Amino acid sequence: MATDYDEVRPDVAEARKASLEAVKSANAPDARSVSRELDESDTSDGVELPGADLSSEELTVTVVPQKEDEFLCGSCFLIRHRSQLAREKNGVGFCLECEG
């Protein structure tokens, strides 16, 4: 007798039916209540609005210079280790991912 391996097994079919019933019976919020909750949280303190004056803010970034065993990929412009160098053309290196 031939076996149809594509047919859904009975235990899997029952699990699907049970999970669907669980989703249907869950106490899910309606779209209006979710929208109201989002509107309330959007106006809370600490939220930066578009166009806010950030001129008094200061950005501090630590710059680490490129090491001798690293190169800048000419395609993705990421700093890579020399072990990832796929080829070099006219002094510009290309990484293994970009040369894929």
C-alpha positions, 0 to 999 in steps of 0.5 A, a space after each residue: 500500500 502506498 503512503 502519501 507523505 504530503 497528507 497532513 497527519 491527524 495529530 497536526 490537523 488537531 493541533 491546528 484546529 485547537 490553536 485556531 479555536 484558542 485564537 478565536 476565543 482569546 480576549 483580543 482588543 478591537 482596533 479602536 481600543 488599540 488606537 486610543 491606547 497608542 494616542 494616549 502613549 504618544 502624548 506622554 512626557 519624554 517623547 521628542 516631536 518632529 522639528 524639536 529644537 535639539 541645538 542644546 544637545 551635544 553628541 559625543 562620539 569616540 573615533 577609533 582609527 583604522 588599524 594596520 590589519 584593517 581595510 575599508 571596503 570600496 563597495 560597502 564602505 565598512 572597515 574589515 579585517 585583512 582576512 576578509 579581503 577578496 581583491 584589491 584594485 587600484 589601491 581600493 580593497 573589496 571584501 568577501 561579502 561584496 565580491 560574493 
